[in-house]
Amino acid sequence: MPLQVELVAADRLVWSGVASSVSARTIEGDIGVLPGHTPVLAILAEGEVRIDPVEGAAVVAHAGGGFLSIERDRVTIVSENASMASAGGTPT
């Protein structure tokens, strides 16, 4: 089962879709997420968020802190400011 991913800035939805993996930088180090990952709530450090959609090219965004939540193959990334560095698939 793929991951359902949402990348949200304080004022807008930056990207939403189905992905095979997600990687991000937390204050405790880098984290990689694949389907079936255990639940996690982590504080994001400023840095790159990479989303590998099931279809299309990788999505790379810059997040300026925030948090990452993983629960039941659903990944939610919330950042005060997030901007796309590059996009594959269809950003929302």
Beta strands, then each sheet from edge to edge (+ up, - down):
strand 1: 3-9
strand 2: 12-26
strand 3: 29-33
strand 4: 40-53
strand 5: 59-71
strand 6: 74-79
strand 7: 82-86
sheet 1: 3+ 2- 1+ 6+ 5- 4+
sheet 2: 3+ 2- 1+ 6+ 5- 7+
end
